[in-house]
Amino acid sequence: MPLTLPEIESVIRDYGPKARAEWNRLARFDAYVAGDHDKPRFEDNEEERRYRRLWESSTINLIGLTVSAYSQRLAVDGYRTDQADQQPASTPWTIWRHSGMDAAQSRLYAATFTHGYAYLYVGASDDDPGAALKVVTARQVYAHFDDPDDDWPAWVLKVKGDVWTIWDDEFEHTVPVDRIGSVVRLRVQSVPHGTGRCPFSRVEDDWGPIRAHGLVAPLIRLNDQVNRLTFVLNLIGEHSSFQLRYLIGAKPGVNPETGQAVEPRVGPNRFLMIENAQGKIGALDPTDPTGLRNYRTDLINDLCSVAQVPQHTITGRLANLSAESLLAAESSFAYRLNSATRSFGVGIDRALRLGAAIAGDPGSAADRAARVWWQPVQAVNLAAAVDAWSKAVQSLEVPAEATWTRIPGVTRQDAEEWHRMREEERETDPVTQLNRLMNRGEVTGEDPAA
């Protein structure tokens, strides 16, 4: 049902503050992914400014690495039904390709992992096939669902400058407001969008007790602890990583110009000597950072466990791991990725079906058996995979072409190209041409049906 004028005013008045609060909450997640982490308070003096500079160099963006590790592993490379062996030339897949989603999908996954959810906007397009998709992050719009399990939101709110935009099932409403949020003039401009739904499909990550939390929220405290330990280690490295020498009982010299006492210079390259028999020369041992380093390593391992990423993805340490050991190390990572493909796929399928309806393809719009297909997300030993599928073809009589897309790194487009090349070779093969002529009876002159 389209919103009435009083309902539009109510949405802006009642949900505007909620939208801003949610966007402020999500802004902190974006800051952590970008490496802008929370900092302690420093006084405005020279020593504190030096500590501030040291803190800025102590920030390690483990959260950004984690989000990148997940989003880089996901890629949609097909859209088909379970019964189809080959990629069909379907309207939804054409919409996906013409919308530039081959490249834009990485932004969709990064935003979903960061915030916990994102949206695909589905709208009409003047270009073929008549519909287009656009990635919209959770910081750009605020969606209201009458029921959390609803497929489509009841309405979506967007704020840009002094203009509020609201989408419902039928219209896109534009309302000018002042900076406080109260409506200045209710000259609402309503334009029908013609989709029959509020055109935002939610793509979400794992749901917690209240909302989809994504990857970033559980990792902020752990990353803060790693940053603090790195700061302490940098302090040790700057102030107490070397032997401190001291001198007691030496008679200070006098500056002839000022008459002030001059303290003796003590350094690692200076030989110390005093005349006072009761004086003392000594050195303080440097601070051993081994315990702090081990503790920091444990914290990084804890962060990897919470994020379900293999430790070598974050630390870069990979030594003499066999293919089987590497697969075992990435098993939890692969389970998390597979879970993400299932939850992400629901929102993408929903958007593609609506796009097909907008483009005038009711068959694809009603086809709930069709779904997006993902590139393999788990690291696989190429030689072992090829050997296993070769044995399946030989021993189990699995069609060879059915195993092409199971080879790591081979996309469905590659398999289609291989299939086309095989058909071309068969067409030019002399034996194939002879069999075709014999079946037609053109060699013996006899009727093949006789």
Buried (B, 14 or more C-beta within 10 A) or exposed (E): EEBEEEBBBEBBEEBBEEBEEBBEBBEBBBBBBEEEBEBEEBEEEEEEEEBBEBBEEBBBBBBBBBBBBBBEBBBBBBBBEEEEEEBBEBBBBBBBEBBEBEEBBBBBBBBBBBBBBBBBBBBBBEEEBBBBBBBBBBBBBBBBBEEEEEBBBBBBBBBEEEEBBBBBBBBBBBBBBEEEEEBEEEEBEBEEBEBEBBBBBBBBBEEEEEBBBBBBBEBBEBBBBBBBBBBBBBBBBEEBBBEBBEBEEBEEEEEEEEEEEEEEEBEEEEEBEBEEEEBEBEEEEBBEBEEBBEBBBEBBEBBBEBBBBBBBBBBEEEEEEEEEEBBEBBEBBBEBBEEBBEBBBBBBBBBBBBBBBBBEBEEBBEBEEBBBBBBBBBBBBEEEBBEEBEEBBEEEEBEEBEBBBBBBEBBBEBBBEBBEEEEEEEEEEEEEEEEEEEEEEEEEEEEEEE
